Amino acid sequence: MNRHSLFGSSLAVAAVLFHLPTISPICLGDGLQRFQYSLHAAPIIAAVPQSGPEPPCGREPVPSYPALDQPAAVKAWTESEVGRDWKPPGCTGWSSTGFTTLVTIVARFPYTSAAEDMLRHIGAISELAGVRYWSTTHKRWQTFILEAHSLAGVQSGQRRQDFAPEEIKAGAVLYFEQTDNISGKVIYRLHILEGSANRIVFDVENGTTVRHLLIPIFHPGDMQSIYFLDRESNNVWRFYSIVRTGKNASRLVAGNESSEINRAVAFYRHLAGIPTDQEPPAAR
């Protein structure tokens, strides 16, 4: 897939980075931006919660969009920054407060195809199969998403072809099933909030319980992500995403931050047309 065939489809698990006194962005070879933690002495000041992520819903986004020639900005938020009971922005439609992990990705990217092609990529659930990430546990590249397919409905569980562009329209609620290398099979809900030629907004959440070694780690609705795509010009789109795991997620989620970061980065690379196993990984 070349860099201009963006946005194969929809879901990723994100994670929280350790919070240290001062951070500064550094560029990765694949067009991502991570955070390099400075160990130099810094003044100790009381942590004051900030407003947190602010998607492009009638106001300037936080974080702001980088320039077109700059890498995507990837930020993991902490409770000390936004407060333990962070309240999601109203336009997300998320009602519960707080989080276990909270990550934003903000970017501008070149895209010369028509909006209908963008809608087709979002609906191409089967193209998620084969996404790879760097496992910090096994110290090697592994296939994250083993198989993915669209469903005719959440109750029937019947497979169907990928969703067509005309199905990616405002108000549509679609379902797909994904099998990954940790959790096995999980059904996800894909909700289209907006679907026009100049703006596409959709969110995704798990519709069934996510388990690891038979232990529940995410209950339905614990894994949420929302994506805002805005056409800036004929050849440029803006991208903003928030990925959250709920504050009631299993404690097993904590303590394996590096692999979770790499999974989130793998999904971003898939969307951006970057080989998902391209060196270097976001975290070793």
Secondary structure, 3 states (H helix, E strand, C coil): CCCCCCCCCCCCCCCCCCCCCEEEEEECCCCEEEEEEECCCCCCCCCCCCCCCECCCCCCCECCCCCCCCCEEEEECCHHHHCCCCCCCHHHCCCCCCCCEEEEEEEEEECCCCHHHHHHHHHCHHHHCCCEEEECCCCEEEECEEEEEEECCCCCCCEECCCCHHHCCCCCEEEEEEEECCCEEEEEEEEEEEECCCEEEEEEEECCCEEECCEEEECCCCEEEEEEEEEEECCEEEEEEEEEECCCCCHHHCCCHHHHHHHHHHHHHHHHCCCCCCCCCCCC
